[in-house]
Amino acid sequence: MYQNAYVSKVDHKSGLVTVGCSLGQCQGCHATLFCNTRNQSFQVRNPKGIELAEGSYVTIFLPPGKTILSSVILFATPLVLFLLFFIAVPSDNEFIKAGIGLGGGALGFLFSFLYFRKRKEALMPEIVSVSKSPIELKLRQEARILEDNDAGQD
């Protein structure tokens, strides 16, 4: 899956880049009250060593297989461990079974946390290319239209 984003920070030491949406994208949007992506940012890798600066408009690639695997590990592991712990308890008391099941679910979240901490960089999206920002393209198009109008009036 490909996604476009703006670069907000470049860390040359680690090779990681922080990306997010542009503030200009939110202007004029009628859903800002319900928006959950505003002011969000995340880190991506730059394995090709593409020259970037803050404000660059980049295309990033999120491998579908890794994205699905991450979702399964994050959500299915705690659920499966909850069920296994709940069923494995020999007690007839439902509160005890539920408590031990919740402990299994917590263990699943702990496992997920440790897994993602260890494999953080391998699961990160990658920058594929740099392109012109849609705002910049729109401004250039408007400037061309104004130039054409001025040339036509002469």
ROSE-4610 file (N, C-alpha, C; in Angstrom, 1 decimal, always signed):
// ROSE-4610
residu = [M/M/M/Y/Y/Y/Q/Q/Q/N/N/N/A/A/A/Y/Y/Y/V/V/V/S/S/S/K/K/K/V/V/V/D/D/D/H/H/H/K/K/K/S/S/S/G/G/G/L/L/L/V/V/V/T/T/T/V/V/V/G/G/G/C/C/C/S/S/S/L/L/L/G/G/G/Q/Q/Q/C/C/C/Q/Q/Q/G/G/G/C/C/C/H/H/H/A/A/A/T/T/T/L/L/L/F/F/F/C/C/C/N/N/N/T/T/T/R/R/R/N/N/N/Q/Q/Q/S/S/S/F/F/F/Q/Q/Q/V/V/V/R/R/R/N/N/N/P/P/P/K/K/K/G/G/G/I/I/I/E/E/E/L/L/L/A/A/A/E/E/E/G/G/G/S/S/S/Y/Y/Y/V/V/V/T/T/T/I/I/I/F/F/F/L/L/L/P/P/P/P/P/P/G/G/G/K/K/K/T/T/T/I/I/I/L/L/L/S/S/S/S/S/S/V/V/V/I/I/I/L/L/L/F/F/F/A/A/A/T/T/T/P/P/P/L/L/L/V/V/V/L/L/L/F/F/F/L/L/L/L/L/L/F/F/F/F/F/F/I/I/I/A/A/A/V/V/V/P/P/P/S/S/S/D/D/D/N/N/N/E/E/E/F/F/F/I/I/I/K/K/K/A/A/A/G/G/G/I/I/I/G/G/G/L/L/L/G/G/G/G/G/G/G/G/G/A/A/A/L/L/L/G/G/G/F/F/F/L/L/L/F/F/F/S/S/S/F/F/F/L/L/L/Y/Y/Y/F/F/F/R/R/R/K/K/K/R/R/R/K/K/K/E/E/E/A/A/A/L/L/L/M/M/M/P/P/P/E/E/E/I/I/I/V/V/V/S/S/S/V/V/V/S/S/S/K/K/K/S/S/S/P/P/P/I/I/I/E/E/E/L/L/L/K/K/K/L/L/L/R/R/R/Q/Q/Q/E/E/E/A/A/A/R/R/R/I/I/I/L/L/L/E/E/E/D/D/D/N/N/N/D/D/D/A/A/A/G/G/G/Q/Q/Q/D/D/D]
num = [1/1/1/2/2/2/3/3/3/4/4/4/5/5/5/6/6/6/7/7/7/8/8/8/9/9/9/10/10/10/11/11/11/12/12/12/13/13/13/14/14/14/15/15/15/16/16/16/17/17/17/18/18/18/19/19/19/20/20/20/21/21/21/22/22/22/23/23/23/24/24/24/25/25/25/26/26/26/27/27/27/28/28/28/29/29/29/30/30/30/31/31/31/32/32/32/33/33/33/34/34/34/35/35/35/36/36/36/37/37/37/38/38/38/39/39/39/40/40/40/41/41/41/42/42/42/43/43/43/44/44/44/45/45/45/46/46/46/47/47/47/48/48/48/49/49/49/50/50/50/51/51/51/52/52/52/53/53/53/54/54/54/55/55/55/56/56/56/57/57/57/58/58/58/59/59/59/60/60/60/61/61/61/62/62/62/63/63/63/64/64/64/65/65/65/66/66/66/67/67/67/68/68/68/69/69/69/70/70/70/71/71/71/72/72/72/73/73/73/74/74/74/75/75/75/76/76/76/77/77/77/78/78/78/79/79/79/80/80/80/81/81/81/82/82/82/83/83/83/84/84/84/85/85/85/86/86/86/87/87/87/88/88/88/89/89/89/90/90/90/91/91/91/92/92/92/93/93/93/94/94/94/95/95/95/96/96/96/97/97/97/98/98/98/99/99/99/100/100/100/101/101/101/102/102/102/103/103/103/104/104/104/105/105/105/106/106/106/107/107/107/108/108/108/109/109/109/110/110/110/111/111/111/112/112/112/113/113/113/114/114/114/115/115/115/116/116/116/117/117/117/118/118/118/119/119/119/120/120/120/121/121/121/122/122/122/123/123/123/124/124/124/125/125/125/126/126/126/127/127/127/128/128/128/129/129/129/130/130/130/131/131/131/132/132/132/133/133/133/134/134/134/135/135/135/136/136/136/137/137/137/138/138/138/139/139/139/140/140/140/141/141/141/142/142/142/143/143/143/144/144/144/145/145/145/146/146/146/147/147/147/148/148/148/149/149/149/150/150/150/151/151/151/152/152/152/153/153/153/154/154/154]
x = [+0.8/+0.0/+0.9/+0.6/+1.3/+0.6/+1.3/+0.7/+1.6/+1.1/+1.8/+1.8/+3.0/+3.1/+4.1/+4.1/+5.1/+6.2/+7.4/+8.5/+8.5/+8.5/+8.5/+9.9/+10.6/+11.9/+12.8/+14.1/+15.0/+16.1/+16.3/+17.4/+18.5/+19.5/+20.6/+21.4/+21.5/+22.2/+21.6/+20.3/+19.7/+19.1/+19.0/+18.4/+16.9/+16.3/+14.8/+14.3/+13.1/+12.4/+11.1/+10.7/+9.4/+8.5/+7.3/+6.4/+5.0/+4.2/+2.8/+2.1/+0.9/+0.2/+0.5/+0.3/+0.5/-0.6/-0.3/-1.3/-2.2/-1.7/-2.5/-3.6/-3.4/-4.4/-5.6/-5.5/-6.7/-7.5/-6.9/-7.6/-8.8/-9.9/-11.1/-11.8/-11.3/-11.9/-13.1/-14.2/-15.4/-15.4/-14.5/-14.5/-13.4/-12.9/-11.8/-12.2/-13.5/-14.0/-13.8/-14.0/-14.0/-12.7/-11.8/-10.5/-9.6/-9.1/-8.2/-6.8/-6.6/-5.3/-4.5/-5.2/-4.6/-3.5/-2.3/-1.2/-0.6/-0.9/-0.2/+1.0/+2.0/+3.2/+3.8/+4.6/+5.2/+6.5/+7.3/+8.7/+8.7/+9.5/+9.7/+11.2/+11.6/+13.0/+13.2/+14.5/+14.9/+16.1/+15.8/+16.9/+17.7/+17.0/+17.6/+18.5/+18.5/+19.3/+18.8/+17.6/+17.0/+17.3/+17.7/+18.0/+16.6/+16.5/+15.2/+15.5/+14.4/+14.5/+13.1/+13.0/+11.7/+10.7/+9.5/+8.6/+8.5/+9.5/+9.4/+8.2/+7.6/+6.4/+6.9/+6.7/+7.2/+6.1/+6.5/+5.6/+6.2/+5.4/+6.0/+5.2/+5.9/+5.3/+5.2/+4.0/+3.7/+3.4/+4.3/+4.1/+2.9/+1.9/+0.7/+0.9/+1.9/+2.1/+2.5/+3.5/+4.0/+2.9/+2.0/+1.0/-0.1/-0.4/-1.4/-0.8/+0.5/+1.1/+1.2/+1.5/+1.5/+0.1/-0.9/-2.3/-2.6/-2.3/-2.6/-1.9/-0.6/+0.2/-0.4/-0.7/-1.2/-2.5/-3.5/-4.8/-5.1/-4.6/-5.0/-4.2/-3.0/-2.2/-2.8/-3.2/-3.9/-5.2/-5.9/-7.2/-7.0/-6.1/-5.9/-5.3/-4.4/-3.9/-5.0/-5.9/-7.0/-7.8/-8.2/-9.0/-8.3/-7.0/-6.3/-6.2/-5.9/-5.8/-7.2/-8.2/-9.6/-10.0/-9.7/-10.2/-9.3/-8.0/-7.1/-7.3/-8.0/-8.2/-9.2/-8.8/-9.7/-10.8/-10.9/-11.8/-13.2/-14.3/-15.7/-16.1/-15.3/-15.6/-15.3/-16.3/-16.1/-15.3/-15.3/-14.5/-13.0/-12.7/-11.3/-10.8/-11.7/-11.3/-11.2/-12.1/-12.0/-10.7/-10.4/-9.2/-7.9/-7.8/-6.7/-6.6/-7.8/-7.9/-7.4/-7.8/-7.3/-5.8/-5.3/-3.8/-3.2/-3.8/-3.3/-3.3/-4.4/-4.5/-3.5/-3.2/-2.1/-0.8/-0.6/+0.7/+0.8/-0.3/-0.3/+0.1/-0.5/-0.1/+1.4/+1.9/+3.3/+4.2/+3.8/+4.5/+4.5/+3.3/+3.2/+4.2/+4.2/+5.0/+6.5/+6.9/+8.3/+8.7/+7.7/+8.0/+8.2/+7.3/+7.4/+8.6/+9.0/+10.1/+11.4/+11.5/+12.6/+12.7/+11.6/+11.5/+11.0/+11.2/+10.6/+11.0/+12.3/+12.8/+12.4/+12.4/+12.1/+10.6/+9.7/+8.3/+7.9/+8.9/+8.6/+8.3/+7.5/+7.3/+8.6/+8.7/+9.9/+9.5/+10.4/+10.3/+10.6/+9.7/+10.0/+10.5/+9.8/+10.2/+9.8/+10.4/+10.0/+9.3/+8.2/+7.5/+7.1/+6.5/+6.0/+4.7/+4.6/+3.5/+2.2/+1.0/-0.2/-0.4/+0.0/-0.2/+0.7/+1.9/+2.9/+2.4/+1.9/+1.4/+0.2/-0.7/-1.8/-1.4/-0.5/+0.0/+0.7/+1.5/+2.1/+1.1/+0.0/-1.0/-1.8/-2.1/-2.7/-1.8/-0.5/+0.4/+0.5/+0.4/+0.4/-0.8/-2.0/-3.2/-3.2/-2.6/-2.5/-1.6/-0.4/+0.5/-0.2/-0.9/-1.7/-2.7/-3.4/-4.4/-3.7/-2.5/-1.8/-1.2/-0.8/-0.2/-1.4/-2.5/-3.7/-4.2/-4.0/-4.5/-3.6/-2.3/-1.4/-1.6]
y = [-1.2/+0.0/+1.2/+2.2/+3.4/+4.5/+5.5/+6.6/+7.8/+9.0/+10.2/+10.9/+11.6/+12.3/+13.4/+14.3/+15.3/+15.0/+15.3/+15.1/+16.2/+15.8/+16.8/+16.8/+15.7/+15.7/+14.6/+14.9/+14.0/+13.8/+12.5/+12.1/+11.4/+12.1/+11.6/+10.5/+10.6/+9.6/+8.2/+8.1/+6.8/+6.4/+7.4/+7.1/+7.1/+7.5/+7.5/+8.8/+8.8/+10.1/+10.1/+11.2/+11.4/+12.1/+11.5/+12.0/+12.2/+13.0/+13.2/+14.0/+14.4/+15.2/+16.7/+17.4/+18.9/+19.6/+20.7/+21.5/+22.1/+22.4/+22.9/+22.0/+20.7/+19.7/+19.9/+20.3/+20.4/+21.7/+22.7/+23.9/+23.7/+24.2/+24.0/+22.7/+21.8/+20.5/+20.6/+20.1/+20.2/+19.1/+18.2/+17.1/+17.2/+18.4/+18.6/+18.2/+18.4/+18.0/+16.5/+15.7/+14.3/+13.6/+14.4/+13.9/+13.3/+12.1/+11.5/+11.4/+11.9/+11.9/+13.2/+14.2/+15.6/+15.5/+16.1/+16.2/+14.8/+13.8/+12.5/+12.4/+11.7/+11.5/+10.1/+9.6/+8.3/+8.2/+7.3/+7.2/+6.2/+6.5/+5.6/+5.5/+4.4/+4.2/+4.9/+5.2/+5.7/+4.9/+3.6/+2.7/+3.1/+3.8/+4.2/+5.5/+6.1/+7.3/+8.5/+8.6/+9.7/+11.0/+12.0/+13.3/+14.0/+14.3/+14.8/+16.1/+16.9/+18.1/+18.2/+19.0/+19.2/+19.8/+19.3/+19.8/+19.0/+18.1/+17.3/+16.5/+16.3/+15.4/+14.1/+13.0/+11.7/+10.7/+9.6/+8.5/+7.4/+6.8/+5.7/+4.4/+3.3/+2.0/+1.2/+0.7/-0.1/-1.5/-2.5/-3.8/-4.5/-4.9/-5.5/-6.7/-7.5/-8.7/-8.4/-7.4/-7.0/-6.3/-5.5/-4.8/-5.8/-6.8/-7.8/-8.6/-9.0/-9.7/-8.9/-7.6/-6.8/-6.7/-6.6/-6.5/-7.8/-8.9/-10.2/-10.4/-10.1/-10.2/-9.3/-8.1/-7.1/-7.5/-8.0/-8.2/-9.7/-10.6/-12.0/-12.7/-12.3/-12.9/-12.8/-11.6/-11.4/-12.2/-12.2/-12.9/-14.4/-14.9/-16.4/-16.8/-16.0/-16.3/-16.2/-15.2/-15.1/-16.4/-16.8/-18.0/-19.3/-19.4/-20.6/-20.6/-19.5/-19.4/-19.6/-19.1/-19.2/-20.7/-21.4/-22.8/-23.7/-23.4/-24.3/-24.3/-23.3/-23.3/-24.4/-25.3/-26.3/-25.9/-24.7/-24.2/-24.0/-24.2/-24.0/-22.5/-21.8/-20.4/-19.5/-18.9/-18.1/-16.8/-16.3/-15.1/-15.5/-16.6/-17.0/-17.3/-18.0/-18.3/-17.0/-16.0/-14.7/-14.0/-14.0/-13.3/-13.9/-15.2/-15.9/-15.6/-15.6/-15.3/-13.9/-13.0/-11.6/-11.5/-12.3/-12.4/-12.9/-13.9/-14.5/-13.4/-12.6/-11.5/-10.5/-10.2/-9.2/-9.7/-11.0/-11.7/-11.6/-11.7/-11.6/-10.1/-9.1/-7.8/-7.5/-8.1/-8.0/-8.6/-9.8/-10.5/-9.6/-9.0/-8.1/-6.9/-6.3/-5.2/-5.5/-6.6/-7.0/-7.4/-8.0/-8.4/-7.1/-6.2/-4.9/-4.1/-4.2/-3.4/-4.0/-5.3/-6.0/-5.8/-5.9/-5.8/-4.5/-3.4/-2.1/-1.7/-1.7/-1.2/-2.1/-3.4/-4.3/-4.2/-3.7/-3.6/-2.2/-1.3/+0.1/+0.3/+1.2/+1.6/+2.2/+2.2/+2.8/+3.9/+4.9/+5.9/+5.4/+5.6/+5.1/+6.2/+7.4/+8.5/+9.8/+10.9/+12.3/+12.8/+13.6/+14.2/+15.6/+16.3/+17.6/+17.6/+18.5/+18.6/+19.0/+18.5/+18.9/+20.4/+20.9/+22.4/+23.1/+22.7/+23.3/+23.2/+22.0/+21.8/+22.7/+22.9/+23.7/+25.2/+25.6/+27.0/+27.2/+26.3/+26.4/+26.4/+25.6/+25.6/+26.9/+27.5/+28.8/+29.9/+29.8/+30.8/+30.7/+29.5/+29.3/+29.9/+29.7/+30.2/+31.8/+32.3/+33.8/+34.3/+33.6/+34.0/+33.9/+32.9/+32.7/+33.8/+34.2/+35.3/+36.6/+36.8/+38.1/+38.1/+37.0/+36.9/+37.1/+36.6/+36.7/+38.1/+38.9/+40.3/+41.3/+40.9/+41.7/+41.8]
z = [+0.0/+0.0/+0.0/-0.8/-0.9/-0.3/+0.3/+1.0/+0.8/+0.7/+0.6/+1.9/+2.2/+3.5/+3.3/+4.3/+4.3/+5.4/+5.1/+6.0/+7.1/+8.4/+9.4/+10.1/+10.0/+10.7/+10.1/+9.9/+9.3/+10.3/+10.7/+11.6/+10.8/+10.4/+9.6/+10.3/+11.6/+12.4/+12.2/+12.5/+12.5/+11.2/+10.3/+9.0/+9.0/+10.1/+10.2/+9.9/+9.3/+8.9/+9.6/+10.2/+10.8/+9.7/+9.4/+8.4/+9.0/+8.4/+8.8/+7.7/+8.0/+7.1/+7.2/+6.2/+6.1/+6.8/+7.5/+8.1/+7.1/+5.9/+4.8/+4.3/+4.5/+4.1/+5.0/+6.2/+7.1/+6.9/+6.2/+6.0/+5.1/+5.5/+4.6/+4.7/+5.5/+5.7/+6.7/+6.4/+7.2/+8.3/+8.3/+9.3/+10.3/+10.5/+11.5/+12.9/+13.2/+14.6/+14.8/+13.8/+14.0/+13.5/+13.0/+12.4/+13.5/+13.2/+14.2/+13.6/+12.4/+11.8/+11.9/+12.3/+12.5/+13.5/+13.2/+14.1/+14.4/+13.6/+13.8/+13.0/+13.5/+12.8/+13.1/+12.2/+12.5/+11.8/+12.1/+11.6/+10.4/+9.4/+8.3/+8.0/+7.3/+7.0/+5.6/+5.4/+4.1/+3.6/+3.2/+2.8/+1.6/+0.7/-0.6/-0.4/+0.8/+1.1/+0.3/+0.0/-0.8/+0.0/-0.7/-0.1/+0.3/+1.5/+2.0/+2.9/+2.9/+3.8/+4.5/+5.5/+6.2/+5.2/+5.1/+4.1/+2.8/+2.6/+1.3/+1.3/+0.1/-0.1/-0.6/+0.2/-0.1/-0.3/-1.0/-1.2/-0.4/+0.5/+1.4/+1.0/+1.2/+0.9/+2.2/+2.5/+3.6/+3.0/+3.2/+2.7/+3.2/+2.4/+2.9/+3.8/+3.5/+4.3/+5.7/+5.8/+7.1/+7.9/+7.2/+7.9/+8.4/+7.6/+8.1/+9.3/+9.1/+10.2/+11.5/+11.4/+12.6/+13.2/+12.4/+13.0/+13.7/+13.1/+13.7/+15.0/+15.0/+16.2/+17.3/+17.0/+18.0/+18.5/+17.7/+18.2/+18.5/+17.7/+17.9/+19.0/+19.2/+20.3/+21.7/+22.1/+23.4/+23.4/+22.4/+22.3/+22.5/+21.7/+21.8/+23.2/+23.7/+25.1/+26.1/+26.0/+26.9/+26.9/+25.7/+25.5/+26.1/+25.7/+26.2/+27.7/+28.4/+29.8/+30.4/+29.8/+30.4/+30.3/+29.2/+29.1/+29.9/+30.1/+30.8/+32.3/+32.9/+34.3/+34.7/+35.7/+36.0/+37.0/+37.4/+38.4/+37.8/+38.6/+38.2/+38.4/+39.1/+39.4/+38.2/+37.7/+36.5/+36.7/+37.9/+38.2/+38.2/+38.7/+38.7/+37.3/+36.5/+35.1/+34.3/+34.5/+33.8/+34.2/+35.6/+36.0/+35.4/+35.4/+34.8/+33.3/+32.7/+31.2/+30.9/+31.8/+31.6/+31.8/+32.7/+32.8/+31.6/+30.9/+29.7/+28.6/+28.6/+27.6/+27.8/+29.1/+29.4/+29.0/+29.2/+28.7/+27.2/+26.5/+25.0/+24.6/+25.3/+25.0/+25.3/+26.4/+26.7/+25.6/+25.2/+24.1/+22.8/+22.5/+21.3/+21.5/+22.6/+22.9/+22.7/+23.3/+23.1/+21.7/+21.0/+19.6/+18.7/+18.9/+18.1/+18.5/+19.7/+20.2/+19.5/+19.4/+18.9/+17.3/+16.7/+15.2/+14.6/+15.4/+15.0/+13.7/+13.4/+12.1/+10.9/+11.1/+10.1/+9.6/+10.5/+10.2/+9.8/+9.8/+9.4/+7.9/+7.5/+6.1/+5.6/+4.2/+3.6/+2.6/+2.5/+1.5/+0.2/-0.8/-2.1/-3.1/-2.9/-3.8/-3.2/-3.8/-3.5/-4.7/-4.4/-5.6/-5.2/-6.1/-5.9/-5.0/-4.1/-3.2/-4.0/-3.7/-4.4/-4.3/-3.2/-3.0/-3.9/-4.1/-5.0/-6.4/-6.8/-8.1/-8.5/-7.5/-7.7/-7.9/-7.1/-7.2/-8.5/-9.0/-10.3/-11.4/-11.3/-12.3/-12.3/-11.2/-11.1/-11.7/-11.4/-12.0/-13.5/-14.0/-15.5/-16.1/-15.4/-15.9/-15.9/-14.9/-14.8/-15.9/-16.1/-17.2/-18.6/-18.8/-20.1/-20.3/-19.2/-19.3/-19.6/-18.9/-19.2/-20.6/-21.1/-22.5/-23.5/-23.2/-24.1/-24.1/-23.1/-23.1/-23.8/-24.1/-24.7/-26.2]
